[in-house]
């Protein structure tokens, strides 16, 4: 199994955690809460883990409009 390294500094001192992850949609920044990421303890870069990538992908597909439950407007 290949050891993971930081995309920014190539450091291998990574820590898994849940964090708020910012994405840009056009010129607007959207902060996605509770994304599974790996944080580089050398440069503090956040890299989404596989489950985090899935959550980010859902926000891109919906244009950032993710709601819980079925609420219909009358």
N, C-alpha and C positions, 0 to 999 in steps of 0.2 A: 504494500500500500504506500502510495506516494505521500510524503509529509507535506501538509499545506504550508504555504508561505504568504506573506503580505504582498498584495499587488503594488503597493506604494514603495516599500523599502526592502522587500524580500526577507524581512525578519520572520522568524519561525516561532516567536513567543506570542501565541494567540490564545485568547480566552473567549469561550462561548458565553453569550448573554442575550437577554431581550432588551431591545433599545428602540427609541423613536428614530426612524430613518427618514431623512428628507429626500424627496424626489422633485424634479422639475417637470411640470406639465405646461409647455409653452413658456411663458414668462412668469408663471406662478409656481411658487414652492409649496408643496404639500408635505406635511409631516405625517408619516404613517406610524401609528403606535404599536408597540409590542411586536417588533419584527425580530426574528431569530437571526442574530449576526455573530460574526467572529470579530473581536477587537484586537488589533495589533497592540501589544503592550509597549512597543518601542516608539511607534509614531502615532498611535491612537486612531488609525484608519478603521472604519467600519466596513466589513464585507458581509453581505447577506449570505446566510447559509441556504441550503436547498429549500427548506420550508419558508424561509424569509423571501426567497426569490418568487415562490408561488404567491405569497401574499402581495408582494409588490406588483406582480403581473396582474392580479385581480384589480388593483387600483388603476393600472394603465388601461385595462379593458373597459372599465366602467367610467373612465374619465375622472376618477377620484370621488365619484358619488356612490359610496358604499353605505348601505343602511342595513340595519338588522330588523328582521321580521317583515311581514307583508302589510304595509300601510298604504292604503289607497286614498287618493284625494277625491273628495265628493264634488 
